[in-house]
């Protein structure tokens, strides 16, 4: 049986400021689900993220510049 989460309970969530999954206090509820949480480390409040980290965006510009530089260098010659 799943435990019911109540206002003020401490749950794990992803902190957008600390960039880590830490203890949070539930500060707002909607339909028996946490809506907002407050980090117990830095005290910033944000939407409840279900302890999921942010998605990493592919850095295509960095990769294309790296490939361009490697293309100009060419393969290593004999020593």
HUTACOR-V24570 format. One record per pair of residues at least 6 apart in sequence whose ideal C-beta (glycine too) atoms are under 7 Angstrom apart, sorted by the first residue. I is the first residue (numbers start at 1). GAP is how many residues later the second one is. D is the distance in whole Angstrom. If there is no record, write none. Layout:
I|GAP|D / I|GAP|D
This chain:
5|6|6 / 5|21|6 / 5|29|6 / 7|19|6 / 7|22|6 / 8|17|6 / 8|18|6 / 9|17|5 / 10|13|5 / 10|14|7 / 10|15|6 / 10|30|7 / 11|13|6 / 11|15|6 / 11|23|7 / 11|26|7 / 12|9|6 / 12|11|6 / 12|39|5 / 13|8|7 / 13|11|4 / 13|24|5 / 13|35|6 / 13|36|6 / 13|38|5 / 14|7|5 / 14|35|5 / 14|37|6 / 14|38|6 / 14|39|5 / 15|7|5 / 15|24|4 / 15|26|7 / 15|27|7 / 15|29|7 / 16|30|5 / 17|22|7 / 17|25|5 / 17|27|4 / 18|21|6 / 18|23|6 / 18|24|5 / 21|30|5 / 22|17|6 / 22|18|7 / 22|19|5 / 23|17|5 / 24|13|4 / 24|14|6 / 24|15|6 / 24|16|6 / 25|12|7 / 25|13|5 / 25|15|6 / 26|8|5 / 26|11|6 / 27|9|5 / 27|10|6 / 27|11|5 / 27|18|6 / 28|7|4 / 28|8|4 / 29|6|6 / 34|14|4 / 35|12|7 / 35|13|6 / 36|9|6 / 36|10|7 / 36|11|6 / 36|12|6 / 37|8|7 / 37|9|7 / 37|11|5 / 38|7|4
